[in-house]
Amino acid sequence: MRRNDEVKQAYELSGEKKQHALDLYKKSVVELVNQNYKMRADNAHTELSTIFGVDWLFTMRSNGDFLRDMSLYAEANVAFNYANLTLGISGRFVELAKSLVAVDERVDNATLKSMAKQMDSILTATTAEDFESKLSFA
């Protein structure tokens, strides 16, 4: 199953994982839009998916060597896609951020709108093979 439809993959997650994805997405948005947060990437979608992905790895790990489990990285991207499709795309990011973070604690509205435009993307590395072909743990 190469290059499966990423949207289809996202909506095929179990109900429990979908809920976990939504919860982590909201938590990640709170972190990203805080006025004191310093972005490491120049794209809000990339930054948010990174924050989300790290949390996903640490909350969904199943063994001591989970950092080498490429299927967990892929699942994090699938889960992020689900949450972003549900809560972030088509401008929904702005209202979500405003509902989660008080105006005096978050970035300004212009920055939120700019971030929201960047959310209209989808992660495409959604299989373990996608990661195994690019990463090497020597």
N, C-alpha and C positions, 0 to 999 in steps of 0.2 A: 504494500500500500504506500506508494511513493507520492508525495505531494498531495496528500489527501486534502480535501477542502477544510481549511482551518476553522471556518465558521461552524461547519458540521461537527468537527472534533470538539469544539468548545461546548456546544450544546449537548454533546453526548456524555459529558462528565456526570458522575453520580450526583444526586441531590445534595448529599452531605458535602461533597467537594465544591459544588456550585455555591453553597452557602458560605463555606470557608473562604472561597475566592472573593465573594462580595465583601465579607468582613475585612479581609486583608487589603482589598482595594481601598476601602474607606480609610483604613488605618494608614495606608501609604499616601493617600491624598492629603490627609491631615499633616503628615510629615513634609510632603513636597511643598505645599502652599504656605507653610509657616514662614513668616517674614524673616526669620533668622536662619532658615535652611539655606545652605550653600550648594547649589547644583554642581555636579561633577561632569555632567554631559551638557551639550548645547541644545538638547532636544528634550522637552518635558515628557514625551512618550517613552523615550529611552530611559530617562531618569526614573520615572514612575515604575516602569516594568522591572528595573533593577532593584528598587526598594522592595517591591512586591516579591520578586523572585528570591531574594535572600530570605525574606520571612517565610516564603513557601518552603524552601529547602529545610529550614530549621524546624518548622512546625510539622512537616510531613515526613521527616526522616524516619527510616525504619531500621537502620543498622549503623554501626560505628564508621563505616566507610562510605557514608551517603554522599560525600562530596565527589565521589567518582562514579556515582550512579547517573548516567546520562539520561535515563528515562525520567528521573526526577526533575532534571532541568527542563526537559521537553514538557512534562506535565505542568510545571510552573508556567511555561509560556501558554499552554492551552488554557489553563485556569485564568491567567491574566487576560487573554483574549475574551473569555466568557465575561469576566467582570467589566472589562472596558466596553465591550459591545452592549452590555446591560446598563452601565452607569456613566460611561464617559463620552461616547461618540455623539456626533451631531449636536454639539454644544451643551450636552447634559453635564459635562464636567464642571462648568461654571456654577450651576445651581447646586450641584453636589458639594463643591468646595465651600460655597457660601453657607450651606446648611450645616457643615461640619466644623467650620473655623470662624470664630468671631472676626468681624471686620478689622478690629484693631490688632489682631494677631496674625493676619494673613497678608499676602502680597496684594497689590492694588488690582482693581478691576481690569485695567488694560493688560496687565500681566496674565491674569486669569483667562482672558479672552484669547491671548496669544497661545497660552498653554492648551486651551481647548481645541484650537485648530490643529495642534500637533497630535491630539488624541485620535484623530480620524485615520488611524493606521491599524495594522494588524501584524502581530509577530508571525513569522513564517518558519522559524526553527521549532517545529512541534513534534519531532520524532527523535528518538535516541540516536538514530543514524545521522541526523542533521548535526548533532553535537560531536559524535564520534569521528566524523570526517574532518572536523575543524580543530578539535582539541586532542592533545596528547599528554598523558600523565606518565612521564618517564621516571 
